[in-house]
Amino acid sequence: MIREQIEEKLRLAFQPAHLEVHDESYRHNVPAGSESHFKVVIVSDLFVGQRFLTRHRAIYGELAAEFIGGVHALALHTYTIKEWEGLQDTVLASPNCRGGTGTFA
């Protein structure tokens, strides 16, 4: 399962205090059973002093093989432990799919 691979790689690389990996492929215009769209909420003090772009690039670097293997999109929510305090209930929901023109049964 791709979700578990993503989780394992992120745990090893970022030693998160909190990690959620949600498969949101069902919300997109992809064949049933696709594992192509994910939402990641990750809290790690390895992000201290980093801008969001730097954090995201580091995550994309860790997951390069998954993108080659078919992952299409990641919705990333990256926080330090201090940033995460008080935010647990306010992580934004992913938007509805706006792309994809194929028709799948």
Secondary structure by P-SEA (a helix, b strand, c coil): caaaaaaaaaaacccccbbbbbbccccccccccccccbbbbbbbcccccccaaaaaaaaaaaaaaaaaacccccbbbbbcccccccccccccccccccccccccc
